[in-house]
Amino acid sequence: MAFLKYPFWLLYRIWFYILVAIPIIVLFPFLIISISREQWYPYFFRLARIWSKFILIGMGFGYRIKREDTPDPEKSYMFVANHTSMADIMLMLVAVKNPFVFVGKQELAKIPLFGFFYKRTCILVDRSSAKSRQAVFLRAQRRLKQGVSICIFPEGGVPDEHILLDEFKDGAFRLAINHQIPVVPITFYDNKKRFSYTFFSGSPGKMRAKIHQFLPTIGLETADTKALNEKARLIIWDELTRNQITKKSHSN
């Protein structure tokens, strides 16, 4: 019966892209209006959250968010999480209610329809270009001054399937220190199993996230960047490791 999995996985991937497209088509006039001015971004963000919930529910992902701390709607934050899945964007939008802007790889802007809005609302980065990385800091600074938060997947990409958590890049933490905004570590437990970047994989099921206690940056300086980086990574690493141990004990 294993051969039946491949047609299912193929159809499951196609269904995902259909779900991505449907809300964009239906909401297209409202989306266009909401991105026409930067100060209207919070309205676009609300529509993006509706889009995300539609996709997660349509894919059969029963999401559950656990919060150790809750962001203040009047403050800006740096949200960081482990990156394992195409669905990370959707789960992040569902988990966090504060309007934030993604810093993401520019390759996603090539996706039809989705890419049109992605490149107009996110901060795109070419990680191989020092000039592009510097431009990210300038754009992120402007958005933070407008009261919007920032979300970065600090691994800098999606690690290989066998890697639980890759090393974090310093950019997110340096930016948080420069603007004295809290870092919010978030753990995604199940996204790799539910819908990884491996084409023939995935299935409906639970999709959990945990928002950990915030890491303050008040009083920190640029020299503290690496220590803040390692602290955030350790929080997510410990959570993922505990989750794996729990799963193994339940299966025995």
BELKA-V926620 format. One record per pair of residues at least 12 apart in sequence whose C-alpha atoms are under 7 Angstrom apart, sorted by the first residue. I is the first residue (numbers start at 0). J is the second residue. If there is no record, write none. Layout:
# BELKA-V926620
i:j
I:J
I:J
This chain:
# BELKA-V926620
i:j
5:199
8:199
8:200
8:201
9:199
15:58
18:54
18:57
19:54
22:50
30:43
41:98
44:98
48:92
48:93
51:89
51:92
51:93
52:93
58:203
59:203
59:204
60:203
60:204
60:205
60:206
61:204
61:205
61:206
62:205
62:206
62:207
63:206
63:207
63:208
64:94
64:207
64:208
64:209
65:208
65:209
65:210
66:209
66:210
66:211
67:210
67:211
67:212
68:210
68:211
68:212
68:213
72:97
74:146
75:143
75:146
75:147
75:148
75:180
76:148
76:149
76:180
76:181
76:182
76:183
77:148
77:149
77:150
77:175
77:180
77:181
77:182
77:183
78:149
78:150
78:151
78:182
78:183
78:184
79:150
79:151
79:152
79:153
79:183
79:184
79:185
80:152
80:184
80:185
80:186
81:152
81:164
81:186
81:187
82:152
82:154
82:156
82:157
83:157
83:190
83:191
83:195
84:190
84:191
84:194
84:195
84:196
85:194
85:195
85:196
86:190
86:194
87:190
98:147
98:148
99:147
99:148
99:149
99:150
100:121
100:148
100:149
100:150
101:121
101:122
101:149
101:150
101:151
102:121
102:122
102:123
102:150
102:151
103:121
103:122
103:123
103:124
104:123
104:124
104:125
105:123
105:124
105:125
122:135
122:138
151:171
153:167
153:168
153:171
154:166
154:167
154:168
155:168
164:236
167:228
167:232
169:224
169:225
169:228
172:224
172:227
172:228
173:221
173:224
176:216
176:219
176:220
176:221
179:216
179:217
180:215
180:216
181:213
181:214
181:215
181:216
182:213
182:214
182:215
183:211
183:212
183:213
183:214
184:210
184:211
184:213
184:231
184:235
185:208
185:209
185:210
185:211
185:235
186:208
186:209
186:210
186:235
187:207
187:208
187:209
188:207
188:208
188:239
189:206
189:207
190:206
